[in-house]
Amino acid sequence: MEIERRLVRFVHGLSYSEIPSDVVDVVKNVIFTVIATAIAGAREEGIETLLQYYTAHGGRGEATVFVHGERLPAEHAALLNAIMARALDFCDAMVPGLHMGSTAVPTALSAAELVGATAGKDFLSAIAVGMEVGSRLNLSEAAYDGFDPTGVCGVFISTCAASRILRLSERETLNALGLCFNRAAGSFQSNIDGSLAVRIIQGWTAETGIRCARYAKAGLTGPENFLTGVYGFYHLFGKDLFSPYQAVEGLGDKYVLKNVVFKKYPSCGLTQGSIEVALELLKEGLRAEEVESIEVRVPPYAKRLVGHDFKIGANPRVDAQFSIQYCVASALLRGSCRLKDFQEDSVRDPALAPFIARIRVEGAPELEKVDHTAVRMEVLTKDGRRYVKMVRKAPGFPGNPLSAEDHRKRFMDCMEYAGVEKRRADEILSFLENIEDVADVRQLFNIIMC
């Protein structure tokens, strides 16, 4: 239990003053990314259905649903808010597919509504410890082998955040994490099939955090050896390929959460490099009408996840977000890549189909040695000219961070998509940028709901 106890001491005991300023900056970027994407995603497919479902089931009105304003049990509000935050797939992420903020932020806000006034510094600390634990438990693509990293690690993120806000003891926090371990799950088949389950899994992780923290506070117990036991996390999910000490090595000094990815474009992280190349080619003078054929070469994992032939199924937005073919065609034909480009009418634009047919995506094992986000694109024009361009690391990934202006553009794209007027968008952004000085984070709802 040594490793589990060390992890729990970190979750329970870390103070805001101990968190490095650059880590605080990352967490703040996560917060306003998630709030923006949740506001923008508040009316996406499936949200109204779930809201009606949970409203009909009733329960004590403990926490607020973003934008809509309904009061529901805290678990259900956290679930809905997390689903909204993930609905547009424009939230933060971490390789190989862990979405942390869309779990951590809704969980922490719902927990804050349970306990009452929660200072901004306490809110930031709860999200920081949750994200750091999630980052450290995050595994490799080979180990997950099709498990959704969000479903596997997200429950730990939310449970850590909720345990902090709800002021659990060390023993209660240990039990909460043991309980949530038993809820870890989720499959990438949801992404491949373009189903709404992608965003619902995100909601389940937030719901689980609140529920397990409340269970533990009520005295219910979970397995103490949830990481290192014979049937613990590192055996079941890690396949005994990892040292459990990675969960605690340098804990409190080295912050793995700084490897978080902020997407420049509102689609899967593994489409980012392809979009970037396409838009750069336009800047260099390529015109979409000149294109005869395009070959996009990506590492094999990217080929499997987003390199399949594009087809529109039951959920056009998800189909488009997880398709290099669609993203490249849309970027070249429209000269941009914004949230509106993934709305159903945009996805079904008949002008796209013949262009998509000219794009071929190939797996390139040699690019794995460059970076898992590397892209090489070759464009042949109708008059025989050839463009070749490569991105070694996609924008927004560690080593190629977004600028402050990029972050602001992302935020404002979400606000515009949601129909939020600029004055209020600026007010929300100002509140979030100074959240460490806020006496009660619940004030945020006054701005979001007005």
C-alpha positions in Angstrom: 0.0 0.0 0.0 3.0 2.3 0.1 2.3 3.8 -3.4 -1.4 4.2 -2.8 -0.8 6.0 0.5 1.8 8.3 -1.0 -0.6 9.2 -3.7 -3.4 9.8 -1.2 -1.2 12.0 0.9 -0.5 14.2 -2.2 -4.2 14.4 -3.1 -5.2 15.3 0.5 -2.4 17.5 1.5 -1.1 19.6 -1.4 -1.7 23.3 -0.8 -2.1 26.0 -3.4 1.1 27.7 -2.3 3.1 24.5 -3.2 1.9 24.4 -6.8 4.4 26.0 -9.3 3.1 29.1 -11.1 3.6 27.4 -14.6 1.4 24.5 -13.4 -1.3 27.0 -12.2 -1.2 28.6 -15.6 -1.8 25.3 -17.3 -4.7 24.6 -15.0 -6.3 28.0 -15.6 -6.0 27.4 -19.4 -7.8 24.1 -18.8 -10.6 25.8 -16.8 -11.4 28.4 -19.4 -11.1 25.9 -22.2 -13.6 23.6 -20.5 -16.0 26.4 -19.6 -16.0 27.7 -23.2 -16.5 24.3 -24.7 -19.3 23.5 -22.3 -21.1 26.7 -23.1 -20.7 26.0 -26.8 -21.7 22.4 -26.4 -24.7 23.0 -24.3 -27.3 22.3 -27.0 -25.5 19.6 -29.0 -27.1 16.3 -29.9 -28.1 14.2 -26.9 -27.9 17.0 -24.3 -31.6 17.8 -24.3 -32.5 14.1 -24.2 -30.3 13.5 -21.2 -31.4 16.7 -19.5 -35.0 15.5 -19.9 -34.2 12.1 -18.6 -32.5 13.3 -15.4 -35.0 16.0 -14.8 -37.8 13.4 -15.0 -36.0 11.2 -12.5 -35.9 14.2 -10.1 -33.9 14.1 -6.9 -32.6 16.9 -4.7 -31.5 20.0 -6.5 -27.9 20.2 -5.4 -25.9 21.5 -8.4 -26.5 23.6 -11.5 -26.5 22.4 -15.1 -24.5 24.9 -17.3 -26.5 27.3 -19.5 -29.8 25.4 -19.0 -29.9 26.3 -15.3 -31.7 23.2 -14.0 -30.8 22.1 -10.5 -30.1 18.3 -10.1 -28.4 15.9 -7.8 -24.7 16.8 -7.9 -23.7 13.6 -9.7 -26.2 14.2 -12.5 -25.2 17.9 -12.9 -21.6 16.9 -13.1 -22.4 14.2 -15.7 -24.3 16.6 -17.9 -21.8 19.4 -17.7 -19.0 17.0 -18.5 -20.9 15.8 -21.6 -21.4 19.3 -22.7 -17.7 20.1 -22.3 -16.8 17.1 -24.4 -19.6 17.4 -27.0 -17.6 19.4 -29.5 -14.3 17.6 -28.8 -12.6 21.0 -28.5 -11.5 20.4 -24.9 -8.0 19.7 -23.6 -6.5 16.2 -24.0 -3.4 14.1 -23.4 -1.8 11.4 -25.5 -3.0 8.8 -26.3 -6.6 10.2 -25.8 -7.1 11.1 -22.2 -9.5 14.1 -21.8 -9.0 15.5 -18.3 -10.4 19.0 -17.9 -13.9 18.0 -19.1 -14.0 15.7 -16.2 -12.1 17.7 -13.5 -13.8 21.1 -13.9 -17.5 20.0 -13.9 -16.8 17.7 -11.0 -15.1 20.4 -8.9 -17.9 22.9 -9.6 -20.6 20.4 -8.7 -18.7 19.5 -5.5 -18.3 23.2 -4.7 -22.1 23.6 -4.9 -22.4 20.7 -2.4 -20.2 22.3 0.2 -20.9 26.0 -0.3 -18.4 28.7 -0.7 -15.2 27.4 -2.4 -12.3 29.8 -2.9 -10.7 30.0 -6.3 -7.3 28.8 -4.9 -9.0 25.7 -3.4 -10.8 25.1 -6.7 -7.5 25.3 -8.7 -5.8 23.0 -6.2 -8.5 20.3 -6.5 -8.3 20.4 -10.3 -4.5 20.3 -10.2 -4.3 17.2 -8.0 -6.9 15.4 -10.1 -5.2 16.2 -13.3 -1.8 15.3 -11.9 -3.0 11.9 -10.7 -4.7 11.2 -14.0 -1.6 12.2 -15.9 0.6 9.9 -13.9 -1.8 6.9 -14.2 -2.1 7.5 -18.0 -0.8 4.6 -20.0 0.4 3.9 -23.5 -1.7 3.2 -26.6 -0.4 -0.3 -26.6 -1.4 -0.9 -23.0 -4.9 0.5 -23.4 -5.3 -1.6 -26.5 -8.6 0.0 -27.3 -9.7 1.0 -23.8 -10.7 4.7 -23.8 -8.0 6.4 -21.6 -10.7 8.9 -20.4 -12.9 6.1 -19.2 -10.0 4.4 -17.5 -8.2 7.4 -15.9 -11.0 10.0 -15.7 -12.6 8.4 -12.7 -9.4 8.9 -10.7 -9.3 12.6 -11.8 -12.8 13.3 -10.8 -12.6 11.4 -7.5 -9.4 13.3 -6.5 -11.0 16.6 -7.3 -14.3 15.8 -5.5 -12.4 14.4 -2.5 -10.5 17.7 -2.1 -13.5 19.9 -2.5 -15.7 17.7 -0.2 -12.8 17.7 2.4 -12.4 14.0 2.8 -9.9 12.7 5.2 -6.9 10.7 4.0 -8.6 7.4 4.9 -11.8 8.5 3.1 -9.8 9.6 0.1 -8.1 6.2 -0.1 -11.5 4.5 0.0 -12.9 6.9 -2.6 -10.1 6.1 -5.0 -10.5 2.3 -4.4 -14.2 2.6 -5.2 -13.7 4.6 -8.4 -11.1 2.0 -9.6 -14.0 -0.4 -9.9 -15.8 2.0 -12.3 -12.9 2.4 -14.7 -13.9 1.4 -18.3 -14.7 2.7 -21.8 -13.8 1.6 -25.3 -12.4 3.5 -28.3 -14.9 1.6 -30.4 -17.2 4.4 -29.5 -14.9 6.8 -31.5 -14.5 4.5 -34.4 -18.2 4.1 -34.8 -18.9 7.8 -34.4 -21.3 7.3 -31.5 -22.5 9.7 -28.8 -20.9 7.3 -26.3 -17.7 9.2 -26.7 -19.1 12.2 -24.8 -21.2 10.1 -22.5 -18.1 8.3 -21.2 -16.8 11.7 -20.2 -20.0 12.3 -18.2 -19.8 9.0 -16.5 -16.3 9.8 -15.2 -17.5 13.1 -13.6 -20.5 11.4 -12.1 -18.3 8.6 -10.7 -16.1 11.1 -8.9 -18.9 12.8 -7.0 -20.5 9.5 -6.2 -17.4 7.7 -4.9 -16.4 10.7 -2.8 -19.8 10.8 -1.2 -19.8 7.0 -0.7 -16.4 7.2 1.0 -17.5 10.1 3.2 -20.5 8.0 4.3 -18.1 5.2 5.4 -18.2 2.8 2.4 -14.8 1.2 1.6 -12.9 0.3 -1.5 -9.9 -1.9 -2.2 -6.8 -0.4 -0.6 -4.4 -1.9 -3.1 -6.2 -0.4 -6.1 -3.0 0.3 -7.9 -0.5 -2.4 -6.9 -2.7 -5.3 -5.9 -2.7 -8.6 -7.7 -5.8 -7.5 -9.6 -5.1 -3.8 -9.3 -4.8 -1.0 -11.9 -1.3 -1.8 -13.1 -2.1 -5.4 -13.7 -5.6 -5.1 -15.2 -5.0 -2.0 -17.4 -1.2 -1.7 -17.3 -0.7 -5.4 -18.2 2.2 -5.4 -15.8 4.2 -3.4 -18.3 4.8 -0.4 -16.0 6.4 0.2 -12.7 3.7 1.4 -10.2 6.3 3.9 -8.9 5.6 6.1 -11.9 2.5 7.1 -10.1 4.5 8.7 -7.3 8.0 9.3 -8.5 8.8 13.0 -8.1 5.3 13.7 -6.9 4.9 17.3 -6.0 8.1 18.3 -7.7 7.6 17.1 -11.3 4.2 17.8 -12.8 3.2 15.5 -15.6 0.0 17.4 -16.2 2.1 20.0 -18.1 2.0 17.5 -21.0 -1.7 18.4 -21.6 -2.7 19.2 -25.2 -4.8 22.2 -26.1 -6.3 21.7 -29.6 -5.9 24.5 -32.1 -8.8 23.1 -34.1 -12.1 21.6 -33.0 -11.5 18.0 -33.9 -9.6 14.9 -32.7 -6.0 15.6 -31.6 -4.7 13.3 -34.3 -6.2 15.4 -37.0 -4.5 18.6 -35.8 -1.3 18.2 -37.8 -3.2 17.4 -41.0 -5.3 20.6 -40.7 -2.2 22.7 -39.9 -0.4 21.4 -43.0 -3.5 22.1 -45.2 -3.9 25.6 -44.0 -0.2 26.3 -44.3 -0.3 25.1 -47.9 -3.1 27.6 -48.6 -0.9 30.4 -47.2 1.8 29.3 -49.6 -0.4 29.8 -52.6 -2.2 26.4 -53.1 -5.8 26.8 -54.3 -8.3 24.1 -53.5 -9.6 24.0 -57.1 -6.1 23.1 -58.4 -5.9 19.9 -56.4 -5.8 16.6 -58.3 -4.9 14.3 -55.4 -3.6 14.4 -51.8 -1.7 11.7 -49.9 -1.6 12.2 -46.1 0.9 10.0 -44.3 0.5 9.5 -40.5 1.8 7.1 -37.9 -0.2 3.8 -37.8 -2.1 4.6 -34.6 -3.4 7.8 -36.2 -4.3 5.9 -39.3 -6.4 3.4 -37.3 -8.2 6.1 -35.3 -8.8 8.9 -37.8 -7.5 7.6 -41.2 -10.4 5.4 -42.2 -12.5 6.3 -45.3 -14.9 9.1 -44.3 -18.6 8.3 -44.2 -21.5 10.0 -42.6 -23.3 7.9 -40.1 -25.8 8.6 -37.3 -23.6 11.4 -35.8 -22.1 13.6 -38.6 -20.1 15.8 -36.2 -18.3 12.9 -34.6 -17.7 11.3 -38.0 -16.1 14.5 -39.2 -14.1 15.2 -36.1 -12.5 11.8 -36.3 -11.7 11.9 -40.0 -8.5 13.3 -41.6 -10.1 13.2 -45.0 -13.0 15.4 -43.9 -10.8 17.8 -41.9 -8.3 18.3 -44.7 -11.0 18.8 -47.3 -12.9 21.2 -45.2 -9.8 23.2 -44.3 -8.7 23.5 -48.0 -12.2 24.4 -49.3 -13.2 26.8 -46.5 -9.8 28.3 -45.6 -10.3 27.7 -41.9 -11.2 25.2 -39.3 -13.8 26.4 -36.8 -16.7 24.9 -34.8 -19.3 25.8 -37.5 -17.4 23.7 -40.0 -18.5 20.6 -38.0 -22.2 21.3 -37.9 -24.3 18.8 -39.7 -25.2 21.0 -42.6 -21.5 21.8 -43.1 -20.6 18.1 -42.9 -23.2 17.2 -45.5 -22.1 20.0 -47.9 -22.2 18.3 -51.3 -19.1 20.2 -52.4 -17.0 18.2 -50.0 -17.7 14.6 -51.3 -15.8 14.9 -54.6 -12.9 16.6 -52.9 -12.7 14.0 -50.1 -12.5 11.3 -52.8 -9.1 12.8 -53.9 -7.6 12.4 -50.4 -5.9 9.1 -49.4 -4.6 8.5 -45.9 -1.7 6.0 -45.4 -0.1 4.6 -42.3 3.6 5.4 -42.2 5.6 3.5 -39.5 8.6 5.7 -40.1 6.8 8.7 -38.8 6.5 7.1 -35.3 10.2 7.9 -34.9 9.5 11.5 -35.5 6.4 12.0 -33.4 3.0 10.4 -32.9 1.4 13.5 -34.3 3.7 13.9 -37.3 2.1 14.4 -40.7 3.6 14.4 -44.2 1.3 15.6 -47.0 1.9 15.4 -50.7 -0.4 17.4 -53.0 -0.5 16.9 -56.8 -2.2 19.7 -58.8 -4.1 19.3 -62.1 -1.3 21.0 -63.9 1.4 18.7 -62.6 2.8 20.7 -59.7 3.7 18.9 -56.5 3.5 20.3 -53.0 5.2 18.4 -50.2 4.9 19.6 -46.6 5.5 18.0 -43.2 4.6 18.9 -39.6 6.8 17.1 -37.2 4.7 17.9 -34.1 1.1 19.1 -34.2 0.2 22.5 -32.7 -0.9 22.5 -29.1 1.1 19.4 -28.2 4.0 19.5 -25.7 7.0 21.1 -27.5 4.7 23.2 -29.8 2.4 25.0 -27.4 -0.4 27.4 -28.4 0.1 31.1 -27.9 -2.0 33.2 -25.6 -3.7 34.6 -28.7 -4.4 31.0 -29.9 -6.1 30.3 -26.6 -8.2 33.5 -26.8 -9.2 32.6 -30.4 -10.4 29.2 -29.2 -12.4 30.8 -26.4 -14.0 33.3 -28.7 -14.8 30.7 -31.4 -16.8 28.8 -28.7 -18.6 32.0 -27.6 -19.5 33.0 -31.1 -20.7 29.4 -31.8 -22.9 29.6 -28.7 -24.3 33.0 -29.6 -22.7 34.7 -26.6 -22.3 38.4 -27.1 -18.7 39.8 -26.9 -19.4 41.8 -23.7 -20.4 38.8 -21.8 -17.7 36.6 -23.3 -15.1 39.1 -22.1 -16.7 39.1 -18.6 -16.5 35.3 -18.4 -12.9 35.3 -19.6 -11.9 38.0 -17.1 -13.5 36.0 -14.3 -11.7 32.8 -15.2 -8.3 34.5 -15.8 -8.4 35.9 -12.3 -10.1 32.9 -10.6 -7.3 32.4 -8.0 -8.6 35.7 -6.4 -12.2 34.7 -6.4 -13.8 34.2 -2.9 -16.5 31.7 -4.2 -16.3 30.0 -7.6 -20.0 29.5 -7.6 -20.2 33.1 -8.7 -19.3 31.8 -12.2 -22.9 30.5 -12.6 -24.2 34.1 -12.3 -22.2 35.0 -15.4 -22.9 31.9 -17.4 -26.6 31.9 -16.8 -27.3 35.6 -17.4 
